[in-house]
Amino acid sequence: MSIFRQEALKRLSSPERLDEALVAAAPRHWIAYGAATAVVAAAVAWGFLGSVPTRISADGILLSHDSEIFSAAAEGNGQLMEFLVRVGSRVEKGQPVALLKQDVSEAQLVRAKDALAHAEGRLEELQRQRNKNIAHNEAFDAKRRKGIAEKLANGKHRADVLQERLVGMRGLLRRGYIEKIRVAEVENELAKVREQMSEFRYAGLDIDVAASRLREDWRKQVVAQQKEVEAARDKVEDLKQLVKLTHTVDAPVTGVVTEVSASLGDVVAAGTPVVRIAQTGSNEDALLFVSPREGKRIDEGYAVHVEPSVVKKEEVGTILATVESVSELPMSSSAIQAMLHNERLVQDFSRDGPPIVVRADLTRDPSTPSGFAWTGGTGPAFEVETGTLVAATITVREEAPVTLILPFLRAMLGGRP
């Protein structure tokens, strides 16, 4: 038998220290044991009474309740020379946001101005020729009218003399002093004079008709040339307007620039979007996009935390919001395009397929600079503009932590499905 075992048996049989009390733990350890017990009790209480949220992540954009995103597009072909705004800039409707250079339009304007000058010169020359021709014709006609007037005056005098003679001769004829043939000769001569006078009068009328026809011919030529001048002038004005429009890209609405869609030096065609602008309005909402599978778990009234891309949630927190509406069916790309007018955003929000659209009502707080309620106090010291991209989390379930370990307790503890 081992010497160590004999020593142990000897010590056990010895009555030494039988009068001492047995110490289960040293007094200095009671504090640690009490603290551990409190932690365990708190953990158990939290497991039954606490709440663990289940959240869905979503991407989206801040929009006014009735607003859309519009594109400031080039009105004509040209090269982008300068941007007058940047992302986040506030713009008014009609405000220039970019400058273009159009060599083609400017060259067309130069040619149009040359054509206008030529047409105006042709009109001036035509009017000068008309005035000269009409003046010359009127002077000539005046002489002709004067000659006709003199002939008419002479004819009238001759007719009066013959008429007086004829009256006397007819008296003599009735008394038998002269022959009838003598009276007939005077009558024939008077008829000839009167016929000549009629011809002179017709000649005067012909002069008037010819003068009127000449003036009308010239009027038609001048009017035609005036129309040509007006057409040339209209073309010049149209090209001036085109150069003006195509020289600048103007904002279609009042709002905030959300995206610059082109680069300096790019040659863009008419209708190409250059800048995206979110229309400014009141009552901003967060328009969020989630997958159909996750969207089915979202209902009106659920809590939302919205993180604008222009802030850091670690510093200012997130905006408090509430689900206002949820689309019943996934929304097509064309429908989202109709709302956002931004193909790139449509692609981003539809990357996992047609999404469910969730509109979240942002909680207002007039005391904060942004006008919204934040989880981190007053939020940033600036306004969060319409068109700002956001990330959001939507709380779809809150349940006691113990139900995560013991699922059968979920119904008993009333966890939100």
Steps between C-alpha positions, in 0.01 A plus 500: 500500500627844413648711771286797378175308554605403853569863576157598379326238707695610801390860457136401461504299821660784694264717709708808402286819400163326560383809688534732191191599284491402134539807266304462167635826344718781604317826589684690231332279233142582598501829305598321181238232556229762563591694186491184290160410643366849417627477143338161452173628648508808274570284197209272585270800553611658173447168326133504603425873520740650246448548126718409201398670173521334160575756230497511120748718315391718209644760268308802380479871445341800668220650295226748563166326533385605153838568338701325234855504368544687172779511247656822377571398141692662216270673249748446218821326405816638653803457721473549876724792590404581860273390784342786693370281785606198701326223690299655783463841332157659519376625162202697374292407197668635187836551670800401282678195642757433224652664193533342155695591192324451165712579196230373263223722631723807506611437141138460397421831668776675306367362170146596596608857576672520160182374332295759690733781396476386137120482518478845658733640232287343229188654657655846512609470135157377399330787678738747338428355154126501572500862608708603198288304253170617642619862510615480138175334395291753689684787331444341159136430579456857616612622160268257328210603720574863427495431124176306531349779709593755231355279228182456702475875550549562126257225413242646736542841344474352153196298603332809647562695179368218282199455728416870471545490124285190474217669686508797256522279194205290611296822518607596152419147382145531630456827304644339189800727472759217501514142392478208743843371399663810647339426838610134480861604441503710818334219696769254381778738593349553851474123551864456404607770748300338778645158414852640519419650840384157621825347377696768688305424818569126459866581441502688833342201672760271342771721644346469847461121466858462378629717785303293754627176348857629513468600866344160580782314325756694696303448823502124447873500437567712809267289719668182382840646583373625836384146579845375408653756734259406778580131451873575510453715810294229671772248423760728652287547813437128523870426472579770755254337737643158418853619565382658824314187606767260392774720642355448847337200664221636719330350806148376412376539861593662827682250717830348608768349275529130580737387225730632229446251218775606257860616502671813378604466138230246417327552167131455571202470271174689533292351779796351688456540880781708646382566857235329717284723720262396778202729504476698822183473703366463849444187708805301400473123518750218464428287194651159579551193280509145636483154346154342462593229752587757765221736397236247601619533859444876512177664603376854560603651831830312531792702638771612260844648556623704204868580449562775238815454297621849595537418872665238718258323732781446751513879544139621464290183501217429258167660413199347665224398260192283466385283210220692327424267210626181335439417134289189459704371205862539388551811292640477148804692383286717274277597792801591713647692207176698480548602864875561508589587139843355567603179327802449723291514817244269343774247432636532854161460666402211269825307512329209679194510277181708510483638856222569744477877556462619858421863579610602850366812667788687664431621854513880518668703772500879437764549769775331295690668212383232258139504621508125576514296820830316546611216722821692576353824635457792264668338201729687258529878494363525147192408299478162334394579145245330280666244275751383761569127480434309822548162665229383736411222741139396552408322824273209404513295824561557869519195733642390834857370474406172667270416206804491275628212714163347585272572200197333665488795747444752220120480502490504881709817523315678220787558261403708193502274192 
